[in-house]
Amino acid sequence: MKRKIFVVLLLISIATGKTMAQSFDHSHNIYAGGGISATQLLFRVVENIIPDTANLTTNTTAAYQLTYDYALLDWLSVGGGFSTQSFELQFDQYGAFNHTATLRRTNLGARLLLHFHRDAFDFYSGIRIGFSSWSVNSDIENDAFSALNSFDTFLFSGQLIPLGIRGYLTENIGVSFETGVGAPHFLNFRLNYRL
């Protein structure tokens, strides 16, 4: 639903010519949105390859994010980001019992972005470096699933941002799309506000 709203707003703004070019008169940008992660897709793949002896269902949330960027120069910004995402595994009729495991990833990172301004949109690329904290809540007491406990840790997290695009529908409110290689997402759709 959020993606449909994003696409409709973007198409309306392009069709009416109301999208404004990125201006660094406003050096503070705040973003809120959600995305798709590679881990989310991996859980879907695992769900489809589990043998028939156990019925596995996975549920995941989007990689919800809050991000802040500050424009140092017309072509350079720095900032930080927070992301959280949940993954639930439900094993039905595994042995004589049903089991549930919930994993949560929280990611904090610093961002460095290079901007390439083009008319109505701001294109950018960059990096995000930080860490991911994983937590596990499970009622599974089977040694075969002890690998789940390895997720309960802190890990270094690096992300390459090959392409991001943002445009503004009003002087301060905009929409953006971002790709990433690494945690916390590989596709992200956001609303942003600049000060």
Disulfide bonds with the S-S distance in Angstrom:
none
